[in-house]
Amino acid sequence: MKYEKKPVSSLLRSDRTVFSFQDICLLWGTTDADAAIAAVNYYVRKGELVRLRRGIYAKDGNYDRRELASRICTPSYVSFETVLVSHGINFQYYGQIFVASYLSREIIVNGQVYIYRRIKDSVLIEPAGIITQRGSSTATPERAFLDMIYLNKEYHFDNLSPLDWDRVFELLPLYDNQRMARTVNTYYSDHQASK
């Protein structure tokens, strides 16, 4: 099959480490899917791109795993235990990467476990409390705290002092959930009393 070889350098110059097939087509400025598939396959065979999953590629084996988590299922963002531990709200280490998504699923890529938890669409697509950098979306600690309460009303948090409580209460209406509001108020009261 004859195809126009696309420059892999445009991908290598990108600050992203993980690309969907659609990302690659956009970067190459092509609408010819067959040519793009042939070019991607060529670069995978040469070892200049790494196929992570069907339709998802990396520059090399040193890709950002959180970036991949946001690319496997879209829309999605890294949240829950992954964010809570990284901000000192929970102390127990988890090797898995936890992700808020439109579905619940466990996916393993190169030995890394990604756990997707379903969260309602109106919350999932709301950008408040989500930081997006280099193609990766991650919840702020306040958003991850609320996401966890949304799924588990009796969750134990080890240390609530890193939270910006004003921000927690700003984000709380996104969930439109009275049970959550009561739970958050209880956590807040307990935290204030423990100071």
MIDOSE-1310 file (N, C-alpha, C; in nm, 2 decimals, decimal comma, always signed):
residues 195
mkye	+0,08/-0,12/+0,00/+0,00/+0,00/+0,00/+0,09/+0,12/+0,00; +0,06/+0,22/-0,09/+0,14/+0,34/-0,10/+0,08/+0,44/-0,01; +0,16/+0,51/+0,07/+0,11/+0,62/+0,15/+0,21/+0,73/+0,17; +0,17/+0,84/+0,20/+0,26/+0,95/+0,23/+0,31/+0,94/+0,37
kkpv	+0,44/+0,93/+0,39/+0,49/+0,92/+0,52/+0,48/+1,05/+0,60; +0,41/+1,05/+0,71/+0,39/+1,17/+0,79/+0,51/+1,19/+0,89; +0,54/+1,31/+0,92/+0,66/+1,33/+1,00/+0,63/+1,30/+1,15; +0,70/+1,21/+1,21/+0,69/+1,17/+1,35/+0,74/+1,28/+1,43
ssll	+0,82/+1,37/+1,38/+0,88/+1,48/+1,46/+0,78/+1,57/+1,52; +0,66/+1,59/+1,45/+0,56/+1,68/+1,50/+0,50/+1,62/+1,63; +0,50/+1,48/+1,64/+0,45/+1,42/+1,77/+0,56/+1,43/+1,87; +0,68/+1,41/+1,83/+0,79/+1,41/+1,93/+0,82/+1,55/+1,99
rsdr	+0,78/+1,65/+1,92/+0,80/+1,79/+1,97/+0,69/+1,83/+2,06; +0,58/+1,76/+2,06/+0,46/+1,79/+2,14/+0,50/+1,77/+2,29; +0,43/+1,85/+2,38/+0,46/+1,84/+2,52/+0,38/+1,72/+2,57; +0,29/+1,66/+2,49/+0,21/+1,54/+2,54/+0,30/+1,42/+2,52
tvfs	+0,27/+1,32/+2,60/+0,34/+1,19/+2,59/+0,25/+1,08/+2,53; +0,12/+1,10/+2,53/+0,02/+1,00/+2,49/-0,07/+1,07/+2,39; -0,10/+0,99/+2,28/-0,18/+1,04/+2,17/-0,29/+0,94/+2,13; -0,41/+0,99/+2,11/-0,51/+0,91/+2,05/-0,49/+0,91/+1,90
fqdi	-0,55/+0,82/+1,82/-0,53/+0,83/+1,68/-0,59/+0,96/+1,62; -0,69/+1,01/+1,68/-0,75/+1,14/+1,64/-0,65/+1,25/+1,67; -0,58/+1,25/+1,78/-0,48/+1,35/+1,81/-0,37/+1,35/+1,70; -0,33/+1,23/+1,66/-0,22/+1,22/+1,56/-0,27/+1,28/+1,43
cllw	-0,39/+1,25/+1,39/-0,45/+1,30/+1,26/-0,45/+1,45/+1,27; -0,49/+1,51/+1,38/-0,50/+1,66/+1,40/-0,36/+1,72/+1,39; -0,26/+1,66/+1,46/-0,13/+1,71/+1,45/-0,07/+1,70/+1,31; -0,10/+1,60/+1,24/-0,05/+1,58/+1,10/-0,13/+1,66/+1,00
gttd	-0,25/+1,71/+1,04/-0,33/+1,78/+0,95/-0,39/+1,70/+0,84; -0,42/+1,57/+0,87/-0,48/+1,48/+0,77/-0,62/+1,44/+0,80; -0,69/+1,42/+0,69/-0,83/+1,36/+0,70/-0,83/+1,22/+0,64; -0,72/+1,18/+0,58/-0,71/+1,05/+0,52/-0,67/+0,95/+0,62
adaa	-0,77/+0,88/+0,68/-0,75/+0,78/+0,78/-0,66/+0,67/+0,74; -0,68/+0,62/+0,62/-0,60/+0,51/+0,57/-0,45/+0,54/+0,57; -0,42/+0,66/+0,52/-0,28/+0,70/+0,51/-0,22/+0,72/+0,66; -0,30/+0,78/+0,74/-0,26/+0,80/+0,88/-0,24/+0,66/+0,95
iaav	-0,32/+0,57/+0,93/-0,31/+0,43/+0,99/-0,18/+0,37/+0,94; -0,15/+0,38/+0,81/-0,03/+0,32/+0,75/+0,09/+0,39/+0,81; +0,09/+0,52/+0,83/+0,20/+0,59/+0,88/+0,23/+0,56/+1,03; +0,12/+0,55/+1,10/+0,13/+0,52/+1,25/+0,19/+0,37/+1,26
nyyv	+0,14/+0,28/+1,18/+0,19/+0,14/+1,18/+0,34/+0,14/+1,14; +0,38/+0,22/+1,05/+0,52/+0,23/+1,01/+0,60/+0,27/+1,13; +0,56/+0,38/+1,20/+0,64/+0,43/+1,31/+0,64/+0,33/+1,43; +0,53/+0,26/+1,45/+0,53/+0,16/+1,55/+0,63/+0,05/+1,52
rkge	+0,63/+0,00/+1,39/+0,73/-0,10/+1,35/+0,87/-0,06/+1,37; +0,90/+0,07/+1,34/+1,03/+0,13/+1,35/+1,07/+0,16/+1,50; +0,97/+0,15/+1,59/+1,00/+0,18/+1,73/+1,00/+0,32/+1,77; +0,95/+0,41/+1,67/+0,95/+0,55/+1,70/+0,82/+0,59/+1,77
lvrl	+0,72/+0,50/+1,77/+0,59/+0,52/+1,85/+0,57/+0,39/+1,92; +0,50/+0,39/+2,03/+0,46/+0,27/+2,11/+0,31/+0,26/+2,11; +0,26/+0,15/+2,07/+0,12/+0,13/+2,08/+0,08/+0,08/+2,22; +0,00/+0,16/+2,29/-0,04/+0,12/+2,43/-0,17/+0,04/+2,43
rrgi	-0,26/+0,08/+2,35/-0,39/+0,02/+2,33/-0,44/+0,05/+2,19; -0,54/-0,02/+2,15/-0,59/+0,01/+2,02/-0,63/+0,16/+2,01; -0,57/+0,23/+1,92/-0,60/+0,37/+1,90/-0,53/+0,47/+1,99; -0,44/+0,42/+2,08/-0,37/+0,51/+2,17/-0,22/+0,47/+2,16
yakd	-0,14/+0,58/+2,15/+0,01/+0,56/+2,13/+0,08/+0,66/+2,22; +0,21/+0,62/+2,24/+0,30/+0,70/+2,32/+0,43/+0,73/+2,24; +0,50/+0,83/+2,28/+0,63/+0,86/+2,22/+0,73/+0,75/+2,25; +0,72/+0,70/+2,37/+0,82/+0,60/+2,42/+0,76/+0,54/+2,54
gnyd	+0,84/+0,45/+2,61/+0,79/+0,38/+2,73/+0,78/+0,47/+2,85; +0,83/+0,59/+2,84/+0,83/+0,68/+2,96/+0,71/+0,78/+2,96; +0,60/+0,73/+2,91/+0,48/+0,82/+2,90/+0,42/+0,84/+3,04; +0,35/+0,95/+3,05/+0,28/+0,99/+3,17/+0,16/+0,90/+3,19
rrel	+0,16/+0,82/+3,30/+0,05/+0,73/+3,32/-0,09/+0,80/+3,35; -0,08/+0,91/+3,41/-0,20/+0,99/+3,44/-0,26/+1,05/+3,31; -0,17/+1,08/+3,22/-0,21/+1,13/+3,09/-0,28/+1,02/+3,01; -0,23/+0,90/+3,02/-0,29/+0,79/+2,96/-0,43/+0,76/+3,02
asri	-0,44/+0,77/+3,15/-0,57/+0,75/+3,22/-0,68/+0,84/+3,16; -0,64/+0,97/+3,13/-0,74/+1,06/+3,07/-0,77/+1,03/+2,93; -0,68/+0,96/+2,86/-0,70/+0,93/+2,71/-0,77/+0,80/+2,69; -0,77/+0,70/+2,78/-0,83/+0,58/+2,75/-0,98/+0,59/+2,74
ctps	-1,04/+0,66/+2,83/-1,19/+0,69/+2,83/-1,20/+0,84/+2,83; -1,28/+0,90/+2,74/-1,30/+1,04/+2,74/-1,45/+1,07/+2,73; -1,50/+1,16/+2,81/-1,43/+1,24/+2,91/-1,40/+1,16/+3,04; -1,29/+1,20/+3,10/-1,26/+1,14/+3,23/-1,15/+1,23/+3,29
yvsf	-1,13/+1,21/+3,42/-1,02/+1,29/+3,49/-0,97/+1,20/+3,61; -0,85/+1,21/+3,64/-0,79/+1,14/+3,76/-0,84/+1,21/+3,88; -0,89/+1,12/+3,98/-0,95/+1,17/+4,10/-0,94/+1,07/+4,21; -1,03/+1,07/+4,31/-1,04/+0,97/+4,41/-0,91/+0,95/+4,49
etvl	-0,88/+0,83/+4,52/-0,76/+0,80/+4,60/-0,63/+0,85/+4,54; -0,62/+0,85/+4,41/-0,49/+0,90/+4,35/-0,46/+1,04/+4,39; -0,56/+1,13/+4,38/-0,54/+1,27/+4,42/-0,54/+1,28/+4,57; -0,62/+1,21/+4,64/-0,63/+1,23/+4,79/-0,49/+1,19/+4,85
vshg	-0,43/+1,09/+4,80/-0,30/+1,04/+4,86/-0,19/+1,14/+4,82; -0,19/+1,19/+4,69/-0,09/+1,28/+4,65/-0,09/+1,42/+4,72; -0,21/+1,45/+4,79/-0,22/+1,58/+4,86/-0,22/+1,56/+5,01; -0,19/+1,44/+5,06/-0,18/+1,41/+5,20/-0,31/+1,40/+5,27
infq	-0,42/+1,38/+5,20/-0,55/+1,37/+5,26/-0,57/+1,23/+5,31; -0,52/+1,13/+5,23/-0,52/+0,99/+5,27/-0,37/+0,95/+5,27; -0,34/+0,86/+5,36/-0,20/+0,82/+5,38/-0,17/+0,68/+5,31; -0,27/+0,60/+5,29/-0,24/+0,47/+5,24/-0,20/+0,48/+5,09
yygq	-0,10/+0,41/+5,05/-0,05/+0,41/+4,91/-0,14/+0,32/+4,83; -0,17/+0,36/+4,71/-0,24/+0,27/+4,61/-0,16/+0,27/+4,48; -0,14/+0,16/+4,43/-0,06/+0,15/+4,30/-0,15/+0,17/+4,18; -0,28/+0,16/+4,20/-0,38/+0,18/+4,09/-0,39/+0,33/+4,07
ifva	-0,44/+0,37/+3,95/-0,48/+0,51/+3,92/-0,63/+0,51/+3,91; -0,69/+0,59/+3,99/-0,84/+0,60/+4,00/-0,89/+0,72/+3,92; -0,99/+0,69/+3,84/-1,03/+0,79/+3,74/-1,19/+0,80/+3,74; -1,24/+0,93/+3,74/-1,38/+0,95/+3,72/-1,41/+0,95/+3,58
syls	-1,52/+0,88/+3,54/-1,55/+0,85/+3,40/-1,70/+0,83/+3,39; -1,75/+0,81/+3,26/-1,89/+0,78/+3,23/-1,92/+0,63/+3,25; -1,82/+0,55/+3,29/-1,84/+0,41/+3,30/-1,75/+0,35/+3,42; -1,79/+0,24/+3,46/-1,71/+0,17/+3,57/-1,63/+0,05/+3,50
reii	-1,50/+0,05/+3,51/-1,42/-0,05/+3,44/-1,28/-0,05/+3,50; -1,22/-0,17/+3,50/-1,08/-0,18/+3,53/-1,00/-0,22/+3,41; -0,90/-0,14/+3,38/-0,82/-0,16/+3,26/-0,67/-0,17/+3,30; -0,60/-0,27/+3,24/-0,46/-0,28/+3,27/-0,38/-0,26/+3,14
vngq	-0,28/-0,16/+3,15/-0,19/-0,13/+3,04/-0,05/-0,14/+3,09; +0,03/-0,22/+3,03/+0,17/-0,24/+3,07/+0,19/-0,26/+3,22; +0,10/-0,34/+3,28/+0,11/-0,37/+3,43/+0,05/-0,26/+3,52; +0,01/-0,15/+3,46/-0,05/-0,04/+3,54/-0,20/-0,06/+3,54
vyiy	-0,26/-0,06/+3,66/-0,41/-0,08/+3,67/-0,48/+0,06/+3,68; -0,58/+0,07/+3,59/-0,66/+0,20/+3,59/-0,80/+0,16/+3,63; -0,85/+0,22/+3,74/-0,98/+0,19/+3,78/-1,07/+0,31/+3,75; -1,17/+0,29/+3,66/-1,26/+0,39/+3,62/-1,39/+0,37/+3,71
rrik	-1,43/+0,49/+3,77/-1,56/+0,48/+3,84/-1,66/+0,58/+3,78; -1,78/+0,53/+3,77/-1,88/+0,61/+3,70/-1,93/+0,72/+3,80; -1,94/+0,84/+3,73/-1,99/+0,96/+3,80/-2,09/+1,02/+3,71; -2,19/+1,08/+3,76/-2,30/+1,13/+3,68/-2,25/+1,23/+3,58
dsvl	-2,31/+1,23/+3,46/-2,26/+1,31/+3,34/-2,25/+1,46/+3,38; -2,35/+1,52/+3,45/-2,35/+1,66/+3,48/-2,22/+1,70/+3,56; -2,18/+1,61/+3,64/-2,06/+1,64/+3,72/-1,93/+1,61/+3,64; -1,93/+1,50/+3,56/-1,82/+1,46/+3,48/-1,77/+1,57/+3,39
iepa	-1,87/+1,64/+3,32/-1,83/+1,74/+3,22/-1,81/+1,88/+3,27; -1,83/+1,90/+3,40/-1,81/+2,03/+3,46/-1,67/+2,05/+3,49; -1,61/+2,16/+3,43/-1,46/+2,18/+3,45/-1,42/+2,24/+3,58; -1,51/+2,29/+3,66/-1,47/+2,35/+3,79/-1,40/+2,24/+3,88
giit	-1,29/+2,28/+3,93/-1,21/+2,19/+4,02/-1,13/+2,08/+3,94; -1,12/+2,10/+3,81/-1,04/+2,01/+3,73/-0,92/+2,09/+3,67; -0,80/+2,04/+3,68/-0,68/+2,10/+3,62/-0,64/+2,02/+3,50; -0,63/+2,08/+3,38/-0,59/+2,02/+3,26/-0,46/+2,07/+3,21
qrgs	-0,37/+1,98/+3,20/-0,23/+2,01/+3,15/-0,18/+1,90/+3,06; -0,12/+1,94/+2,95/-0,06/+1,84/+2,86/-0,15/+1,72/+2,83; -0,28/+1,75/+2,81/-0,37/+1,64/+2,78/-0,42/+1,55/+2,89; -0,38/+1,59/+3,01/-0,42/+1,51/+3,13/-0,51/+1,60/+3,22
stat	-0,62/+1,54/+3,26/-0,71/+1,61/+3,35/-0,71/+1,55/+3,49; -0,69/+1,63/+3,59/-0,68/+1,58/+3,73/-0,77/+1,67/+3,82; -0,84/+1,61/+3,91/-0,92/+1,68/+4,01/-0,83/+1,75/+4,11; -0,88/+1,87/+4,15/-0,81/+1,93/+4,27/-0,84/+1,85/+4,39
pera	-0,77/+1,87/+4,50/-0,80/+1,79/+4,62/-0,95/+1,80/+4,67; -1,00/+1,92/+4,65/-1,14/+1,95/+4,69/-1,24/+1,87/+4,61; -1,21/+1,87/+4,48/-1,30/+1,80/+4,39/-1,29/+1,65/+4,41; -1,17/+1,60/+4,43/-1,15/+1,45/+4,46/-1,22/+1,41/+4,59
fldm	-1,21/+1,50/+4,69/-1,28/+1,48/+4,82/-1,43/+1,46/+4,80; -1,49/+1,56/+4,72/-1,63/+1,55/+4,69/-1,67/+1,43/+4,60; -1,58/+1,40/+4,50/-1,61/+1,28/+4,42/-1,62/+1,15/+4,51; -1,52/+1,14/+4,61/-1,52/+1,03/+4,69/-1,65/+1,02/+4,78
iyln	-1,69/+1,13/+4,83/-1,81/+1,14/+4,91/-1,94/+1,10/+4,82; -1,93/+1,15/+4,70/-2,04/+1,12/+4,60/-2,06/+0,97/+4,59; -1,95/+0,89/+4,59/-1,96/+0,75/+4,57/-1,97/+0,67/+4,70; -1,91/+0,73/+4,81/-1,90/+0,65/+4,93/-1,93/+0,75/+5,05
keyh	-2,05/+0,75/+5,10/-2,09/+0,84/+5,21/-2,01/+0,82/+5,34; -1,96/+0,70/+5,36/-1,89/+0,67/+5,49/-1,74/+0,65/+5,47; -1,68/+0,72/+5,38/-1,54/+0,70/+5,35/-1,46/+0,76/+5,47; -1,34/+0,70/+5,50/-1,26/+0,76/+5,61/-1,14/+0,84/+5,54
fdnl	-1,13/+0,96/+5,58/-1,02/+1,05/+5,53/-0,92/+1,06/+5,65; -0,79/+1,05/+5,62/-0,69/+1,06/+5,73/-0,66/+1,20/+5,78; -0,67/+1,30/+5,69/-0,62/+1,43/+5,72/-0,70/+1,53/+5,63; -0,79/+1,60/+5,69/-0,87/+1,70/+5,61/-0,81/+1,84/+5,61
spld	-0,70/+1,86/+5,68/-0,64/+2,00/+5,68/-0,59/+2,05/+5,55; -0,55/+1,97/+5,45/-0,50/+2,03/+5,32/-0,62/+2,09/+5,24; -0,74/+2,06/+5,28/-0,86/+2,11/+5,20/-0,88/+2,26/+5,22; -0,92/+2,32/+5,11/-0,97/+2,46/+5,11/-1,12/+2,45/+5,12
wdrv	-1,17/+2,47/+5,25/-1,31/+2,44/+5,27/-1,40/+2,54/+5,19; -1,35/+2,66/+5,17/-1,43/+2,76/+5,09/-1,45/+2,70/+4,95; -1,35/+2,64/+4,90/-1,35/+2,58/+4,76/-1,44/+2,45/+4,76; -1,44/+2,38/+4,87/-1,53/+2,26/+4,88/-1,67/+2,30/+4,87
fell	-1,71/+2,41/+4,95/-1,85/+2,45/+4,95/-1,89/+2,52/+4,82; -1,79/+2,58/+4,75/-1,82/+2,63/+4,61/-1,85/+2,52/+4,51; -1,78/+2,41/+4,52/-1,80/+2,30/+4,43/-1,92/+2,21/+4,47; -1,96/+2,20/+4,59/-2,06/+2,11/+4,64/-2,19/+2,12/+4,56
plyd	-2,24/+2,24/+4,52/-2,37/+2,24/+4,44/-2,36/+2,17/+4,31; -2,24/+2,15/+4,25/-2,23/+2,07/+4,12/-2,30/+1,94/+4,13; -2,29/+1,88/+4,25/-2,34/+1,74/+4,27/-2,49/+1,74/+4,29; -2,55/+1,85/+4,33/-2,70/+1,86/+4,35/-2,75/+1,74/+4,43
nqrm	-2,69/+1,72/+4,55/-2,72/+1,60/+4,63/-2,72/+1,64/+4,77; -2,85/+1,63/+4,83/-2,87/+1,67/+4,97/-2,79/+1,58/+5,07; -2,79/+1,45/+5,04/-2,72/+1,36/+5,12/-2,57/+1,39/+5,13; -2,51/+1,43/+5,02/-2,37/+1,48/+5,01/-2,35/+1,60/+5,10
artv	-2,45/+1,70/+5,08/-2,43/+1,82/+5,15/-2,43/+1,80/+5,31; -2,52/+1,71/+5,35/-2,52/+1,68/+5,50/-2,39/+1,61/+5,54; -2,34/+1,52/+5,45/-2,21/+1,45/+5,48/-2,09/+1,55/+5,49; -2,09/+1,64/+5,39/-1,98/+1,73/+5,39/-1,98/+1,82/+5,51
ntyy	-2,10/+1,87/+5,55/-2,12/+1,95/+5,67/-2,07/+1,88/+5,79; -2,10/+1,75/+5,80/-2,05/+1,67/+5,91/-1,90/+1,66/+5,92; -1,84/+1,63/+5,80/-1,69/+1,63/+5,79/-1,63/+1,76/+5,83; -1,69/+1,87/+5,78/-1,64/+2,01/+5,82/-1,65/+2,03/+5,97
sdhq	-1,77/+2,00/+6,02/-1,79/+2,02/+6,17/-1,69/+1,94/+6,25; -1,67/+1,82/+6,21/-1,57/+1,73/+6,28/-1,43/+1,79/+6,27; -1,40/+1,83/+6,15/-1,26/+1,89/+6,13/-1,24/+2,02/+6,21; -1,34/+2,10/+6,21/-1,33/+2,23/+6,29/-1,32/+2,19/+6,44
ask	-1,39/+2,09/+6,49/-1,39/+2,06/+6,63/-1,25/+2,00/+6,67; -1,18/+1,93/+6,57/-1,06/+1,87/+6,60/-0,94/+1,96/+6,60; -0,96/+2,09/+6,56/-0,85/+2,18/+6,56/-0,80/+2,22/+6,70
